C-alpha cells in the first residue's frame, strides 16, 4: 500500500486540451486554458441481456462516448477564445462544427520527453454567450479518440499513435 506522501498528485493545470484550427497540412494547435471547467465524461453505453440461465440481467459494455461541457473566458487576445469566437460567430453545423482535438496527460509516455495523449475529433456545439459571467460555453462531443503520446516543440504538441 502506498503512502499519500509518496504519490505524485496531478494538478488541474497538468492535463491540457488542444484544439486544431489549422489545416491537415499545417496544424495550428491552440491550448484551451482560460476555463474553470474540466470534467471529461466517458458516458459508457451498455446493453442489457436477460439470459435465461442467469437470475438477474447482465449488462455488457458496448463502448464509450466521451463528451465535455466546456467554457472559455471572453478574453480577446487569448488564442482559444479568438478561434472559438470566430467559430461561434459563423454558427457551423455538420462537418464544419468538427475540429481535431488532443488531450495530453501529465503521465510520462514511452520515450524521453513524451506524454500519454489521446487524439481524435470533437463536434463543437455552442450553448451560451454569457456577457455577465464573461464566458462562451460549448459542448465537445468526441469521436474516434486514439491513444498515443505527445511531444512538444515550442509549446505545440505533436501526436504519435500507439503501435
N, C-alpha and C positions, 0 to 999 in steps of 0.2 A: 504494500500500500504506500502510495506516495504522500509526502508531506506537502501541504499547500505552499510552503515557503520555497520548495524546490521546483515549483511549476513556473513556466513562462506564460504569464497571462496576456492574452491578446487584448489590445485596447481598440476602441472604436475606430481610430484613425489608421489602424494597421491593415484592414481589409479595404480594398479600393475597387470602385466600379469605374469602368471606362466605356464611353460611347464613341463610335467611329462615325464622324460626319464627313469623311473624305470619300474617295472613290476606291474601287477594287485595286487599281494600280497604285494609288497614293493614299494610304490610310491617314486619317487625322484623328488620332485617339485623344479624346477630351476627358479629363478626370472629373467625375461628379463628386464634388466635395462640400459645397455650401448647402448642406441639408442637415436636418436634425432627425432623419428617419433612416433606419437600415434594418429591415426585417424581411429577409428573404423567405417567403412562404413556399414550401415544397409541394403543397397540395397533392398528396398521394391519392391516386384514383384506384379504387378497389372494385372487385366484382364478388358478389356473394353467391355461393353454391350451397344448396341444401342436399348434400349427399345422403342417400338412403342408409348408408352404413354408419353415419355419424349422428350422435344425439343432438348436436347443435349445428347450425350453419357454419360454413367455413368461408372466410374472406381471403381472396387472392389479390395480392398487389400487382396491378397491371402496369402502371407507370406513374411518373411524377409529371406535374405540370407547374413548374416554378413560376412565381409572379412576385412582384414587389410594388407596393404603393410607395410613391416617392414624391419628394418636393425639392425645389431648389429656390434659394434666396433670390429675389429680384435684385440682382446686383450687376448693372451694366458694366462690362469690362471683365466679368468672370466668363471664361471660355464656355463653360457648360451652360450657364444661363443664356448667353448670347446665341448659342447654337439652338438651344431648346426653344427660346422665344421666337426665333426665325421659323422653326418648325411649327410651333403653336400658331403663329400668325397665318401660316398657309393652311392650317387645319387639314393635314394629309389624311387619306384613308387608303385602305388596301395595302398594296406593297409599298406605297410611298410612306406609310407610317412605321415601317420596319427599319431598324438600324442594327448594325453589328454591335455586340456588347462583349465585354470581357470583365470577369471578376477575378481579382488577384488577391490571394490569401497570404498572410504573413508566414505561412509554413514553408520551410525550405524545400525546394524541388530536388530533382535527381542530380543536378550538377551545380558547380560553383556559381553563385550569383543568380540562381533560378528560384522561382517561387511557384507553388501549386496554383493553378489557374483553371478557369472554365471559360470557353468562348462559344458564342452562338449568335442568335439574333433575338431582338426584343421588339415587340409591337409597342409603340408608344401611344397611349390613349390619354389625352389631356382631360382633366377633371375641372380644375378651378384656377382662375387667375385672381388671387386674393390680395388686393392692394392694401388692406388694413394690416394683415399679417405679413405682407411683402413676400408672398410665396406663390410659385407656379407649381401646381400639383398635377401628377400624372401617374398612370399605372404602367408598369413594364411587364408584359407577358412574354416569357421566354420560350424559345423553341430551339431544338437542335443543339443543346449545350453539349460540348465535347470537353473531355478532360485533357489537361496538358500542363505545361509550365510556361512561365513568362519571364523574360529578361527585360531590362530597362536600358535604353540608350537616350541620354539627355532627357530623362523623365518620361519618355514614351515607351509603352510596352510592345514587345514582340512575342507572339504566341507560337509555341511548338506543341503540336498534338502528341499525345501518348502513342507509343508504337502499338 
